[in-house]
Structures are given as structure tokens and as C-alpha cells.
Amino acid sequence: MIHANSTTNHAGIKITGDFYDFEKLYESLHTIVGEEGEYYRFDGARLRVLGFCYDLRHAIMGHREVEFVENGMDEDKMKFLSIVGSDKNIYLSCTILWPEALFVMMALNDFVNLYASKQAKGSYRIYSDFRNIWDSSITTVRQFQAAVANCMEETIPIKSINRIFKLMNNDYTWTDDYVTQYLDELNVAFIEMDTEKRLKNISIMAKRIAEKGKGYQQLKEALEQAAREYNCPVSQLRTATEYPEFMDW
């Protein structure tokens, strides 16, 4: 089972699970987001989800952290079963910055809806509804979202959590044509905060991502103008924002 916990200094979320958990999540995310250009207005959001998949893949390959987790086996059980084995399982882990994780959560709502609609095409409605209810990719993605949501409940003050959940799940938070360069600005700004300030700003980051306020609109306008000047898509442009080489997760 996938677990999610805020990192020590609240820079992001630590995702943990065994090899099969990570492999299933990796495959399910790829299935949900579709092929390149399939949902062309969501290409920016798709790339951010695939960015998280990149870290999952490296964790699967052993390029990220591992930890040992008790599996419930002890000396008495091994003696009763006449076996000798480990009393711990190996869990993989990878990290994702808080603003990035919040956006991925919102984007996955969109991709689940798009994927479910695609599944329903050409099928009888009742059959397609049950097919989506039992679809393993949807179930796996929703379990991942539930793990992150639990982490949010444990981290964000209770007075803010209901409002944040509402913001992140309202219809107007669709991530089509989202200027994802904005996320880089939020990520870097979040990294530069101290631990206490990060904790206080998680809900603010969710609000900024969902509401697409003044800062987002200004950046979008600037990028659209640059895209016209260079005759290229907005998605191909990069801002001057640079991530630090190291950070205190």
C-alpha cells in the first residue's frame, strides 16, 4: 500500500511503498494520462504527472531511498510455520515538493474523468459505469490520491483542510491549458521558506494553484506575449526560475 507523509522540514511529501506498489502506480499513472497529444489541452499537466513518474521509476530502479518496515512476522510465527525469513519488508521511497504534489492531485482528477469518458465511448452506459468503478488504473490512482489527502489532513490545520479540499475538487480547477511554469515559481518560493513558514503556506499554495490569481494571470500574459514574439507554443518557454542544487527536505 502507498503511504504519504510530509518530509521532516515540510518541503514536500515522502511517498513510500513496496516494489509492486510503485510499479503499479507508475503503470496506472501512464495509463490514466494517455498518449502524448491525446488530451492536447492537458499536455502541460500531463508532463507534470510524468515528472512524478520519473521519480517513481528511479525509485523502482533503486536510485532513491529505501527503508525496512516490519511485516508482522516474528520468531514465534516463523517457528509455527517452520520457515526462516525476514521480519521486515523493503519499502521504496521518493519525494515530491508540496506545490507540485497539490497540482498533481488536481490534474489527476481531470485525467481520471477524461480516461473514464474514453472508456465509456462505444459501450452501454450501465456497463461502462461498472467498468470504470472496477477499473484497476482508476482504483490505483484514487488510492494514491487518498494517501496524499490523508497526509494533508495530518499536516494542514483542521480549520483550513475542508476549504482546501473544496478548492482542489471544484469544477473550475480543471488543469487544461494550465501555465505550468507557474508551478516552478511556487516550488522555488516554497523551497526558500524555513520549516515553520512552509507549514503555514501549504494551504496558501493550494489556493494559488486552484484559483489562478493575479500572479498566475500576469505570468500567463507575459508567456503568451513571448510565445507570439517567438512564434512557439507557451509550453516550450522557460522562465528564469532555477531550482537549488540541494534542499533541506
C-alpha positions as a Markdown table, in Angstrom:
| # | Residue | x | y | z |
|---|---|---|---|---|
| 1 | Met | 0.0 | 0.0 | 0.0 |
| 2 | Ile | 1.2 | 3.5 | -0.8 |
| 3 | His | 1.8 | 5.8 | 2.1 |
| 4 | Ala | 2.4 | 9.6 | 2.1 |
| 5 | Asn | 4.0 | 11.7 | 4.9 |
| 6 | Ser | 5.2 | 15.3 | 5.0 |
| 7 | Thr | 9.0 | 15.4 | 5.0 |
| 8 | Thr | 11.0 | 16.4 | 8.1 |
| 9 | Asn | 11.2 | 20.1 | 7.1 |
| 10 | His | 7.9 | 20.1 | 5.2 |
| 11 | Ala | 9.4 | 20.8 | 1.8 |
| 12 | Gly | 7.3 | 18.1 | 0.3 |
| 13 | Ile | 5.7 | 14.7 | 0.6 |
| 14 | Lys | 7.6 | 11.4 | 1.0 |
| 15 | Ile | 5.9 | 8.6 | -0.9 |
| 16 | Thr | 6.6 | 5.1 | 0.3 |
| 17 | Gly | 5.5 | 1.6 | -0.8 |
| 18 | Asp | 7.0 | -1.7 | -1.9 |
| 19 | Phe | 8.3 | -2.5 | -5.3 |
| 20 | Tyr | 4.9 | -3.7 | -6.6 |
| 21 | Asp | 3.1 | -0.7 | -5.2 |
| 22 | Phe | 5.4 | 1.7 | -7.1 |
| 23 | Glu | 5.3 | -0.4 | -10.2 |
| 24 | Lys | 1.5 | -0.5 | -10.2 |
| 25 | Leu | 1.2 | 3.2 | -9.5 |
| 26 | Tyr | 3.7 | 4.0 | -12.3 |
| 27 | Glu | 1.8 | 1.9 | -14.8 |
| 28 | Ser | -1.6 | 3.3 | -13.8 |
| 29 | Leu | -0.5 | 6.9 | -14.0 |
| 30 | His | 0.8 | 6.3 | -17.5 |
| 31 | Thr | -2.5 | 4.7 | -18.4 |
| 32 | Ile | -4.6 | 7.5 | -17.0 |
| 33 | Val | -2.7 | 10.4 | -18.6 |
| 34 | Gly | -2.9 | 8.8 | -22.1 |
| 35 | Glu | -0.6 | 9.2 | -25.0 |
| 36 | Glu | 1.2 | 12.4 | -26.0 |
| 37 | Gly | -1.3 | 14.7 | -27.7 |
| 38 | Glu | -4.3 | 12.5 | -26.8 |
| 39 | Tyr | -5.7 | 15.2 | -24.5 |
| 40 | Tyr | -3.7 | 18.1 | -26.1 |
| 41 | Arg | -5.1 | 20.8 | -23.9 |
| 42 | Phe | -3.8 | 18.9 | -20.9 |
| 43 | Asp | -0.3 | 18.3 | -22.3 |
| 44 | Gly | 1.3 | 20.7 | -19.7 |
| 45 | Ala | -0.5 | 18.9 | -16.8 |
| 46 | Arg | 0.4 | 15.5 | -18.3 |
| 47 | Leu | 4.1 | 16.4 | -18.3 |
| 48 | Arg | 4.0 | 17.3 | -14.6 |
| 49 | Val | 2.4 | 13.9 | -13.8 |
| 50 | Leu | 5.0 | 12.2 | -15.9 |
| 51 | Gly | 7.7 | 14.2 | -13.9 |
| 52 | Phe | 6.5 | 12.4 | -10.8 |
| 53 | Cys | 6.5 | 9.1 | -12.7 |
| 54 | Tyr | 10.2 | 9.8 | -13.4 |
| 55 | Asp | 10.9 | 9.8 | -9.7 |
| 56 | Leu | 8.8 | 6.7 | -9.2 |
| 57 | Arg | 10.8 | 4.9 | -12.0 |
| 58 | His | 14.1 | 5.8 | -10.4 |
| 59 | Ala | 12.9 | 4.6 | -7.0 |
| 60 | Ile | 11.9 | 1.3 | -8.7 |
| 61 | Met | 15.4 | 1.1 | -10.2 |
| 62 | Gly | 16.9 | 1.6 | -6.7 |
| 63 | His | 18.1 | 5.1 | -7.3 |
| 64 | Arg | 16.2 | 6.6 | -4.4 |
| 65 | Glu | 15.9 | 5.8 | -0.7 |
| 66 | Val | 14.8 | 2.5 | 0.8 |
| 67 | Glu | 13.7 | 1.6 | 4.3 |
| 68 | Phe | 12.9 | -1.5 | 6.2 |
| 69 | Val | 9.3 | -1.9 | 7.5 |
| 70 | Glu | 8.1 | -4.5 | 9.9 |
| 71 | Asn | 5.9 | -7.1 | 8.2 |
| 72 | Gly | 4.3 | -8.7 | 11.2 |
| 73 | Met | 6.5 | -11.8 | 11.2 |
| 74 | Asp | 8.2 | -12.7 | 14.4 |
| 75 | Glu | 10.2 | -15.7 | 15.8 |
| 76 | Asp | 7.1 | -17.5 | 17.1 |
| 77 | Lys | 5.3 | -17.3 | 13.8 |
| 78 | Met | 8.3 | -18.5 | 11.9 |
| 79 | Lys | 8.7 | -21.4 | 14.3 |
| 80 | Phe | 5.0 | -22.3 | 13.9 |
| 81 | Leu | 5.2 | -22.1 | 10.1 |
| 82 | Ser | 8.6 | -23.9 | 10.1 |
| 83 | Ile | 10.2 | -21.2 | 8.0 |
| 84 | Val | 13.1 | -18.8 | 8.3 |
| 85 | Gly | 12.7 | -15.4 | 6.9 |
| 86 | Ser | 13.0 | -11.7 | 7.5 |
| 87 | Asp | 10.7 | -9.8 | 9.9 |
| 88 | Lys | 10.9 | -6.7 | 7.7 |
| 89 | Asn | 9.9 | -5.7 | 4.1 |
| 90 | Ile | 11.8 | -3.3 | 1.9 |
| 91 | Tyr | 9.9 | -0.2 | 1.1 |
| 92 | Leu | 11.0 | 2.2 | -1.6 |
| 93 | Ser | 10.5 | 6.0 | -1.3 |
| 94 | Cys | 10.6 | 9.2 | -3.4 |
| 95 | Thr | 9.8 | 12.8 | -2.7 |
| 96 | Ile | 7.7 | 15.4 | -4.4 |
| 97 | Leu | 7.5 | 19.1 | -3.5 |
| 98 | Trp | 4.3 | 20.3 | -1.8 |
| 99 | Pro | 3.2 | 22.7 | -4.5 |
| 100 | Glu | 3.9 | 20.1 | -7.2 |
| 101 | Ala | 2.1 | 17.4 | -5.3 |
| 102 | Leu | -1.0 | 19.6 | -4.9 |
| 103 | Phe | -1.1 | 20.3 | -8.6 |
| 104 | Val | -0.6 | 16.6 | -9.5 |
| 105 | Met | -3.6 | 15.8 | -7.2 |
| 106 | Met | -5.8 | 18.3 | -9.1 |
| 107 | Ala | -4.5 | 17.2 | -12.5 |
| 108 | Leu | -5.3 | 13.5 | -11.7 |
| 109 | Asn | -8.9 | 14.4 | -11.0 |
| 110 | Asp | -9.0 | 15.7 | -14.6 |
| 111 | Phe | -7.3 | 12.7 | -16.1 |
| 112 | Val | -9.4 | 10.2 | -14.3 |
| 113 | Asn | -12.5 | 11.9 | -15.7 |
| 114 | Leu | -11.0 | 12.0 | -19.2 |
| 115 | Tyr | -10.0 | 8.4 | -19.0 |
| 116 | Ala | -13.4 | 7.3 | -17.7 |
| 117 | Ser | -15.1 | 9.2 | -20.5 |
| 118 | Lys | -12.9 | 7.5 | -23.1 |
| 119 | Gln | -13.7 | 4.1 | -21.5 |
| 120 | Ala | -17.4 | 4.8 | -21.8 |
| 121 | Lys | -17.4 | 5.6 | -25.5 |
| 122 | Gly | -19.0 | 2.9 | -27.6 |
| 123 | Ser | -20.3 | 1.0 | -24.6 |
| 124 | Tyr | -23.6 | 0.7 | -23.0 |
| 125 | Arg | -23.9 | 3.2 | -20.2 |
| 126 | Ile | -24.5 | 0.8 | -17.4 |
| 127 | Tyr | -21.7 | -1.5 | -18.5 |
| 128 | Ser | -19.3 | 1.4 | -18.9 |
| 129 | Asp | -20.1 | 2.8 | -15.4 |
| 130 | Phe | -19.4 | -0.5 | -13.7 |
| 131 | Arg | -16.3 | -0.9 | -15.8 |
| 132 | Asn | -14.9 | 2.4 | -14.5 |
| 133 | Ile | -15.9 | 1.6 | -10.9 |
| 134 | Trp | -13.8 | -1.6 | -11.1 |
| 135 | Asp | -11.0 | -0.3 | -13.4 |
| 136 | Ser | -7.7 | -1.1 | -11.7 |
| 137 | Ser | -5.9 | 2.0 | -13.0 |
| 138 | Ile | -8.5 | 4.4 | -11.6 |
| 139 | Thr | -8.5 | 2.5 | -8.3 |
| 140 | Thr | -4.7 | 2.7 | -8.0 |
| 141 | Val | -4.7 | 6.4 | -8.8 |
| 142 | Arg | -7.5 | 7.1 | -6.3 |
| 143 | Gln | -5.6 | 5.2 | -3.6 |
| 144 | Phe | -2.6 | 7.3 | -4.3 |
| 145 | Gln | -4.7 | 10.5 | -4.0 |
| 146 | Ala | -6.3 | 9.2 | -0.8 |
| 147 | Ala | -2.8 | 8.7 | 0.7 |
| 148 | Val | -1.8 | 12.2 | -0.2 |
| 149 | Ala | -5.2 | 13.5 | 1.2 |
| 150 | Asn | -4.5 | 11.7 | 4.5 |
| 151 | Cys | -1.1 | 13.3 | 4.6 |
| 152 | Met | -2.7 | 16.7 | 4.0 |
| 153 | Glu | -5.2 | 16.1 | 6.9 |
| 154 | Glu | -2.3 | 15.3 | 9.2 |
| 155 | Thr | -0.3 | 18.3 | 8.2 |
| 156 | Ile | -2.6 | 21.2 | 7.4 |
| 157 | Pro | -4.5 | 22.8 | 10.3 |
| 158 | Ile | -8.1 | 21.5 | 10.6 |
| 159 | Lys | -9.6 | 24.9 | 10.2 |
| 160 | Ser | -8.1 | 25.1 | 6.7 |
| 161 | Ile | -8.4 | 21.5 | 5.4 |
| 162 | Asn | -12.1 | 21.5 | 4.4 |
| 163 | Arg | -11.7 | 24.7 | 2.4 |
| 164 | Ile | -8.6 | 23.4 | 0.7 |
| 165 | Phe | -10.2 | 20.1 | -0.3 |
| 166 | Lys | -13.1 | 22.1 | -1.7 |
| 167 | Leu | -10.8 | 24.3 | -3.7 |
| 168 | Met | -8.9 | 21.3 | -5.1 |
| 169 | Asn | -12.0 | 19.4 | -6.2 |
| 170 | Asn | -14.3 | 22.2 | -7.6 |
| 171 | Asp | -15.1 | 22.1 | -11.3 |
| 172 | Tyr | -13.2 | 25.2 | -12.0 |
| 173 | Thr | -9.8 | 23.7 | -11.0 |
| 174 | Trp | -9.6 | 21.9 | -14.4 |
| 175 | Thr | -5.9 | 22.0 | -15.5 |
| 176 | Asp | -6.5 | 22.3 | -19.2 |
| 177 | Asp | -4.1 | 24.8 | -20.8 |
| 178 | Tyr | -2.5 | 25.4 | -17.4 |
| 179 | Val | 0.6 | 27.5 | -17.5 |
| 180 | Thr | 2.8 | 25.1 | -15.6 |
| 181 | Gln | 5.7 | 27.4 | -15.4 |
| 182 | Tyr | 3.8 | 29.0 | -12.6 |
| 183 | Leu | 4.4 | 25.8 | -10.6 |
| 184 | Asp | 8.2 | 26.2 | -10.9 |
| 185 | Glu | 7.9 | 29.7 | -9.3 |
| 186 | Leu | 5.8 | 28.4 | -6.5 |
| 187 | Asn | 8.1 | 25.4 | -5.9 |
| 188 | Val | 11.2 | 27.6 | -5.7 |
| 189 | Ala | 9.5 | 30.1 | -3.5 |
| 190 | Phe | 8.4 | 27.3 | -1.2 |
| 191 | Ile | 11.9 | 25.8 | -1.0 |
| 192 | Glu | 13.3 | 29.1 | 0.1 |
| 193 | Met | 11.0 | 29.3 | 3.1 |
| 194 | Asp | 12.0 | 28.0 | 6.5 |
| 195 | Thr | 10.3 | 24.9 | 8.0 |
| 196 | Glu | 7.7 | 26.9 | 10.0 |
| 197 | Lys | 6.8 | 29.1 | 7.1 |
| 198 | Arg | 6.4 | 26.1 | 4.8 |
| 199 | Leu | 4.0 | 24.5 | 7.1 |
| 200 | Lys | 1.8 | 27.7 | 7.2 |
| 201 | Asn | 2.0 | 28.1 | 3.4 |
| 202 | Ile | 0.9 | 24.7 | 2.2 |
| 203 | Ser | -2.8 | 25.8 | 2.2 |
| 204 | Ile | -1.8 | 29.1 | 0.5 |
| 205 | Met | -0.1 | 27.2 | -2.3 |
| 206 | Ala | -3.2 | 25.1 | -2.9 |
| 207 | Lys | -5.3 | 28.3 | -3.1 |
| 208 | Arg | -2.9 | 29.9 | -5.5 |
| 209 | Ile | -2.8 | 26.9 | -7.8 |
| 210 | Ala | -6.5 | 26.3 | -7.8 |
| 211 | Glu | -7.7 | 29.9 | -8.1 |
| 212 | Lys | -5.1 | 31.1 | -10.7 |
| 213 | Gly | -5.0 | 34.5 | -9.2 |
| 214 | Lys | -3.1 | 37.7 | -10.1 |
| 215 | Gly | 0.4 | 36.2 | -10.1 |
| 216 | Tyr | -0.7 | 33.4 | -12.3 |
| 217 | Gln | -2.5 | 35.7 | -14.8 |
| 218 | Gln | 0.5 | 38.0 | -15.0 |
| 219 | Leu | 2.8 | 35.2 | -15.8 |
| 220 | Lys | 0.4 | 33.7 | -18.3 |
| 221 | Glu | 0.0 | 37.1 | -20.1 |
| 222 | Ala | 3.8 | 37.5 | -20.3 |
| 223 | Leu | 4.4 | 34.0 | -21.6 |
| 224 | Glu | 1.6 | 34.3 | -24.2 |
| 225 | Gln | 3.2 | 37.6 | -25.4 |
| 226 | Ala | 6.6 | 35.9 | -25.6 |
| 227 | Ala | 5.1 | 33.0 | -27.5 |
| 228 | Arg | 3.7 | 35.3 | -30.1 |
| 229 | Glu | 7.1 | 37.0 | -30.5 |
| 230 | Tyr | 9.0 | 33.8 | -30.8 |
| 231 | Asn | 6.2 | 32.0 | -32.7 |
| 232 | Cys | 6.2 | 29.0 | -30.5 |
| 233 | Pro | 3.8 | 27.3 | -28.0 |
| 234 | Val | 3.7 | 28.6 | -24.4 |
| 235 | Ser | 4.7 | 25.1 | -23.2 |
| 236 | Gln | 8.1 | 25.5 | -24.9 |
| 237 | Leu | 9.0 | 28.6 | -23.0 |
| 238 | Arg | 11.0 | 28.6 | -19.8 |
| 239 | Thr | 11.2 | 31.3 | -17.1 |
| 240 | Ala | 14.4 | 32.4 | -15.3 |
| 241 | Thr | 13.4 | 30.4 | -12.2 |
| 242 | Glu | 16.2 | 28.0 | -11.1 |
| 243 | Tyr | 15.9 | 25.2 | -8.6 |
| 244 | Pro | 18.6 | 25.0 | -5.9 |
| 245 | Glu | 21.0 | 22.1 | -6.3 |
| 246 | Phe | 20.4 | 20.9 | -2.7 |
| 247 | Met | 17.4 | 21.4 | -0.3 |
| 248 | Asp | 16.5 | 20.6 | 3.2 |
| 249 | Trp | 13.6 | 18.2 | 2.6 |
